[in-house]
């Protein structure tokens, strides 16, 4: 562990006062003159947004005890000082996903010896003063700085003083530090203050404006999505969040001899008032299973729904089984996923 990284990790963790001070400066535009040279950022993780990774949380731009993302939405939480690029499951993380330098610069600090999974096994005390887990801090010209957290133990491939190029690998996504699921926590600072790379210099309380710091070619891929489907598929029995996360649900594909056919979906970013339904139709277009949930009473960072049917006495009809998942709000479809299983 390099000198000074623990202090940086504390700032990234639960040091609410320091974060609120930085956030207030950023929201007020202090230290950010209009002529300042803006950094241009590449994607800091080797994935395809919206397909092989998803933004679970954005930077919290509300300096109070409330929270809001740069679209005045719900995809953040109080004091969150970065962007979380989430992988859909543990098998994807274990296969190896590179973390990359979002811009060229010089390595300031690193940590490479924090264990994976300490928080999920032992709780917050196990990661105190090391909330970032394994990570890297890079300084860039014009007082810019980027930080990369929750890397896999032993995967960090750079050391303080190294010069790194744009998109150079730094390590791999892991489960170190204060995290319950595999993701990269990516923080951007300018003149020591946290800024949102999606809305640099945005005015306080504004839901529009600010400057995107992402490379122009990357911006369409990072378009804001209020809700997203993280996992979806068919399996052979009841589904839990744990079975989805560890890949077991998706790996148990139904066959003609299966005792049940079950469709499942895990979505992120659902809102209070959202209503969901999931149904399965057999090859004859008959509805054989359906699950309709009541409108949500609160926002949900993630939510799982499944529906299924046991094998009938005469066995399964051969052909195409289709599942449809829908999220409705105020009578409008705001999210949909169609699935197909061939028997």
C-alpha positions, 0 to 999 in steps of 0.5 A, a space after each residue: 500500500 502506497 503512502 497516502 492511499 488510506 486517507 484517499 480511501 476514507 474520503 471515498 468512503 464515509 467522510 460525508 463532511 469532506 465530500 459535501 464540502 467538495 460537492 458544494 464547491 463543484 456545484 457553485 463552480 468555485 475553482 472552475 473558470 470558464 477557460 479552464 482546460 477540460 480533460 477528455 475521458 475514455 471509458 475506464 473499464 473494458 466493457 460495452 455499456 448497456 450490454 456487458 456493463 451498466 451504470 448503477 450509480 452516478 455522482 451525488 450532486 445534492 450537497 444536502 442529506 438528500 441525493 440526486 444524479 445529474 439528471 435529477 434522477 434516483 441513480 445515486 445515493 447520499 455522498 456517492 462521489 463517483 460513477 459505478 460501472 457494474 458487471 452483470 454477474 460474478 462469472 463475468 468478473 471472474 473471467 477478467 475485466 480490465 480497468 483502464 486509464 481514462 486519460 494519460 498521466 502519472 500514477 500517484 498512489 496504489 493499493 494491491 493487497 486488499 482481499 476480495 469479498 471482505 465486506 460481504 463476509 465480515 461487514 463494514 468494519 473489515 474495510 474501515 479506512 480501506 473503502 476503496 479497496 485495491 485501487 489507483 490514483 492518477 494525476 493528469 495535467 491542469 490539476 485533474 485527477 482520476 481514481 479507480 476502486 474495488 480492483 481485484 486483489 493482486 491485479 494492479 499492474 502499475 506503481 507510483 511514479 509510472 507514466 501511463 497512456 490513455 486506455 493502458 490497463 491498470 488492473 482488473 475489476 474485483 470485489 475489494 473494499 466497500 462493495 457488495 457486487 463487482 463494479 468499478 467505482 470511478 472518481 474524477 477530481 479537479 483542483 481537489 474537488 469531486 466533479 461529475 464527468 457527465 455534467 462538469 460545472 453544472 449549476 446547482 439544482 439544474 437537471 440540464 447543462 454542464 459539460 460532458 468530459 467523455 470523449 465525443 465518440 463515447 457519449 452516445 454509448 453512455 446516454 442516461 438510462 433511468 432503468 435497465 435490465 441487468 440479467 434475464 433468462 430461463 432456468 429450471 427452478 425458483 430464483 433468488 438474487 444470489 443465484 442470479 449473481 453467482 450465475 447459477 440461474 442462467 447456467 441451468 437452461 431448461 430442456 425437454 426433460 426439465 421439471 419446470 420452466 422458469 423465466 427471470 429478470 433482474 432490473 436496476 433503477 426501478 422507481 416508486 410507482 413502477 408496476 411490473 409483469 412477467 409472463 410465459 407463453 407455450 408454443 401454442 401461444 397459451 399463457 402458462 405462467 404469469 407474475 404481476 407485482 404491485 406498484 413499487 412503494 419505494 425506489 429500488 437499486 435492483 429488483 428481481 422477478 420470476 414466473 414459472 410452471 412445473 412440467 405437465 403430466 404429458 410433458 412439454 410441448 416442443 417448440 418456442 416458449 416466449 417470455 415477456 417482461 414489462 415495466 409500466 408507469 402511468 399506463 406507459 411501458 418504460 422498460 421491456 424484455 422479450 425472451 425465447 426458449 426452444 425445446 
